[in-house]
């Protein structure tokens, strides 16, 4: 289920990531690229409590980290901003899960410059989702 949610997020984010045409899986993107992975939500224990239902289903959350690297800061920040604002209204779903809400935990923030002079930025989304029970 987590991989399906990650893939649905990646597909939707890619459609919002112009001029980028792909978003890779991984912790560090390639040159002039974007990447995502399931990460740690630094605020989760304070803001969210998992809920379970008698049928075995429930509500949970997942943190997805988006990282970008580009030599042109404006290109990078525009793409990351478009993804963040565009994802807020998306509600992907699968056979056994459905996203309830996508929110921004940390907006794009600078991690630094790599050895080739490319900007490296990171941001975190929180995906709140319902998963279906089997009883």
N, C-alpha and C positions, 0 to 999 in steps of 0.2 A: 504494500500500500504506500509506504513512504517513497519508494522509487517512482511509483506512478504519479504521485503528487509532485515530486521534483521534476519529472518529465513534462507534466502538464504546465507547470510554472515556466519551465525553460522554453517551451513552445510559444506560450503567450508572450513572454518577455522578449523573445527573439523578434516577434512581429512588431514590437515597439522600439527596437534598438537601432534604428537607422542612424548612421550609415553602416553599422555592423550587420553582418548577415548570419552570423552564428554565435551561439553562446556555448562554450565548452564546459565539461565537467572538470573540476579541479580547483585547487587552492590558489594557484597563481596563474593568471591568464598569459597566453603567448603575447608577443609584441603586438601592439595595436589590437588587443582583443578583450573579450569579456569572458568570465567564467562564473560558475555557481557551484555551491555544495551545501549540504545540510550541516549547519553549525550550531553553536551554542547561543541561545537567547540570553543576553546578560540580565534582562529584567524579568524573566519568566517566573521565577519563584515568588516574586513580589506581586505580579500582576495577574496570574492565571492559576486556576485550579482545575485539574482534569475532572470531568464528570462522567460517570458511568451509569448505564441504564440497565434495568432488569433483563432486557433481551440480549445483553452482552455488548451492545453498541455504546457509543459515548461521544464525548467531545474532547478533543486534544489540540495541541498546537505544535508547530514545527517551525524552526528558524531556518531561513534560507539566506545564505550570504552571497552577495553579488560583488564581484571584484572586476575592476577595469584597469586597463593599461593603455596609454596612448601618449605619443609625443606632443599632441595638440590637446591642451587642457580643455579648451572650449568644446571640442568634439566629444571628448570623454564625458564631461559633466552634462552636456546636452543629452547624450544617449542615456546616461544613468538617470537623469531627471525624468526623461520621457518614460522610462520603464517604471519608475516609482509612481508617477502620477497616473499612468495608464493602468497599472495593476490594481489600483485601489477599487476599481469598479468591476473587476473580473471575478467570476465564481466558477472555476473549473470543477468538474465532477467525474467520478469513475463509477464502476459497477458497485463498489462497496464503500464509497466515501464521497463527500461533497464539501467543498470549501464554503465556510460561512463568512469569513472575512479575511482580507489581506491588508495588513497594515505595515507601516514603516517603524521599526524599532530604532534604527540609526540611519539617518540620511547619509548620502555620499560624503565621506571624509577622507582626507589625505593621509596615506600611509607613508608616502615619500617618493623619491625619485630612484629609479633603478640605475644600474651602471651605464646604461646607454642613454640616459636622460629622459626616459619615459615616465610620465606621472603614473602613480599607482594609487587607486582609490578603492575604498571598500564601503559597503552598506549592508544592512540587515533588514530582512522582512520577517514578520510573524504571520504564519498561515494558521488560522484557526479553522478546524475542520470537524465534521461529523463523520464517524465511521459506523457502519451498519452492524448490528448484532446478528448472530446466527441461531438464536433460539426462537 
